[in-house]
Amino acid sequence: MRGVVFDLRFDNTHLLLNLSDGQSVRFPLNWFPVLKAATATEREHFAISLDQQQLFWPEIDEDLNVAALL
């Protein structure tokens, strides 16, 4: 399956997704104002859905659809 996330992390300016097909993709945090405004701790408390297509940050009520990003 193309585009399923198995891990994610942040640097100072980007959201970085590691995909199961070996690709890594980066997105500017400017694209995600809620994530950009969140603390590092809030960003690190995320969940990946069972189908690995949704990312969710419950503390800040933010979610992203992986297929829409890719």
N, C-alpha and C positions, 0 to 999 in steps of 0.2 A: 504494500500500500504506500503510495507516494504521499509525502508531506505529513507524516505523523511525528509528533514531538515526543522525544524521550527525556529531554532535559532543557532547561533554560537558565540563563544568568544575565546579569547586567554589568556593564561597565559604566563609566561616568556619563556617557552620552547615548548609549545604545541598549536595546533589548537584543539578546543573542539567543537564537533557537538552534538546538541540535536536533536534527531529524534522523529518523531510523534508517534512511537510505544513505547516511554518511555525510549529507550536506549540512552546513552550518550557514544560517542566514542572520543578517543584522538589520535592525530597524531603528531609525532615530527615535529617541524618547520624545522628541518634539511631536511625533505623530500621536502620542498617547498622553495627553495632558494630565490625566489622573495618575498614571504611573510616574510621570515626571515629577509631579508634586508630592508623591509619596516618599516616606522615609525609606532608607535602605532596609530596615527591618520589615516594614510593610511589604516591600517588593519581594522579599525573600519568603514570605508566607503565602505561597501559591499552591494551587492544586491543578493537576492535569486530569481531564476527564478519562473515563475508561477507554473510550475510542481514540484518545489522544488527539482530538480535534478541537477541544476547548481548553482554554487557560482561564483560571479564575483566582482572583485575589479577594477572599471574603472580607478581610478587614477594611478594604476600601471600596467594596462592591463594584469591582471592575472585572469584566470578562472579555476575552478575545477569541474569535473564531480563526483557527489556523488556516483553513481553506481560503477564507476571505483575504488573509494576509499574503498567501502564496499565489 
